[in-house]
Amino acid sequence: MKKLTQSLLALSFFIGMAFNASASQVGTEKNPGFDIINRTENAIRIYMVNATGGPLGNEFDASVDPARTVLGKTILDNDYSQRIAIDKPTVLFIWAKKSPGVIGAVPPSRAAASGAGTESYFEGWQVVGPEEPSFIYHFKPGKSIYVALDKEGLRPQSNDKGVTEAGYPDANIVSKNDIIRYKKKGAFLKRKGQSFILD
């Protein structure tokens, strides 16, 4: 009986994983779901958490060099793209330089269950790293996150002839209103010199 119970539990776990995987809108190579262009003057470091609290939870850490310009005209964009589940919550942490050392983020236990698509989703996140992020963003789920960062912050990539600046389909991309910025400056609570809690 014990073996049967264990087998049934294992089977239900794998069925649940398969259901979540098939139900989730995971990006493809031609339409990955996430892309950020760095239009600032410096290299940036990003840490992104997508689909917290489930078997499809993903975390990505990357550095993105600035665009190359000649006489104020962009001749080469530098971007970072990643396949994500666009129907799941996504939080993006940005350091305005190549932040040294280990960085990361830990969602509060309720992050996957409530507040997605609102400012309250930021509450209780723990950011790990030597410095506070320069920007923190959350996005309303359900749209591809194709964005560009300039000195003012994050904006949707502009589009032309059906594609974004990075060349991805623009049919279902975030708008300005879908980009939620963490605005509580100075609201970090320092812990052990390497960790910050959002309130």
N, C-alpha and C positions, 0 to 999 in steps of 0.2 A: 504493500500500500504506500509506503514511504517513497519507493522508487517511482511509482505512478504519479504521486503528487509532485515530485521533483521534475519529472518529465513534462507534466502538464504546465507547471510554472515556467519551465524553460521554453516550451512551445509558445505560450502566451506572450513571453518576452520578445521572442523573435518575430511573431506575428505583429506585435505592436510596433517594433522597429520597422518592419516592412511597410506597415500601413502609414507610419509617419513619413517614411522616405517617399512613398508613392504620392502621398497627399501634399507634400511640400513642393513649392515651386522653385526647385534648385536651378540655378543658371546653367547655361551652356557655354561652349567656347566662343560662339559668335554673339552671345547675349548673356554675359556672366552674372549680371545683376549688380555688380559694384565696380566702379572705376573712379579714381581721384586723380586730377591733374594738378600739379604743383605750379601755381603762377606767382609764388612768392620769390623773393631774391635769394632765399637760403634753402638748403636741403631740410626736409622735415622727416619726422619719424611718426608713424601711426601705429595704433593698436586697435583692432576692431574685434568686437564680440558679436556674433550672429547666431541666433536661434539658441538662446540659453535654456538650460533646464531640460534638454531632451537628447535623444541619441544623435541628432543632427547638429548639436552645438559645435560651433567652430570659432577659433580664435586665430587672428592673423597679426603678425608683427612685420613691419616693412619700413624701409627708408626710401624716400622719393626725392630725387635731385630736382633742382629748379629748372624751369624752362630755359632754353638757350635763346638769347636775344641779340640782335645786332641793330644798333641805333634805335632802340626802343621797339623793334619789331620782332615778334616771336618767330624763330626759324625752326625750333624743335621743341615739342612738348615732352615732358617726362611725366609718366603716369604709372599708376599701379592698379591692376584689375584683379578681381577674384570672383570665383563662382560662389554665390551665396543663395540662401533660401529667402527670397524677397518677401514671402508671406510671414516670416518670423521677425521678431524684434532685432534691431541692430543698433549698437552703440559704437561710436567712433571717438577715440581719444587722439589728439594731435599735439605733438610737441613741435614748436616753431624752429627747431634745429635738430640735428641728429643727436638725440638724447643718449648719453652713454649709459652703459649698465643694463641691468635686467629691468624690463617694464612688463606690466600686465594689469589685469583688472579682474575683480571677483564680483559677480552680481549678488545682491541680497537674495535670500532664499525665495522670496515671493516675486522676483523680477520676471520670471517667465509667465506668471499667472495674472498679474494686474498692472495697470498703468501704461501698457504699450501704446505708443502713439501720443502720449501726453507728457507734460513736464514732470509729472510725479514719478515717471519711470526712472529718473535719475537717483531718487532717494535711496540711500543705503549702499550705493556702489562703492567698492573699495578699489582705489587706484594704487598700484605698486610701482615705485620708481624713485629715482633720486630727486626728481623735480616735478612740480605740479604741471599738468598738461596746459598748453596755451589755449586750446579749444576742446570742448566736449560736445558731441552732437548725438541726437537720437532721431530716428526717421519713422514716419508713419508707415507701418507695414503695408505691403501689397504693390509697391512700385520699385522699379530698378533705381538704384542709387548711383547715378552718374553725375558727379559733382566736380567742381574746380575750387581750389583754395587760393585766395589772394590775400592781401594784407588786411582786408576788412573781414575776412572769414570765408565761410563756405557758401557757394551758390550752385544752382543747377547748371550743368553744361549747356551752352547754347546749342541750337540745332539748325541744320541746313539740309534740305533735300532728304529728309527722313532719317538722318543720322546725327549723333551727338558729335561734339568736338573730337572725341576719341574714336569715332567711327562706329559706335554701337547704335542699334535701333532706338528711335526716340518716341516710339508709340506709347510707352507706359513708364515715363521717368518721373522722379520726384519734382515737385514744384517748390517754389520758395516757402509756401505754407506747410509743406511736408517735412521741412528741415527744422528740427527743434534744437535750439542752442541752450546749453547750460549757462545761465546768466548770473548765478549767485557768486560773484567774485569774493574771494576772501572767506568763503564758507567751508573751506577744507579744514578738517580736523587732523592735525598731524599725529602720527603714531609711529614710534620707534624710528623716526627720521626717514623712513622709506615707504610710508603708506599714508594715503589720504582717504577720508570718508566723505562722500557727498551727502549733503543734507537736503 
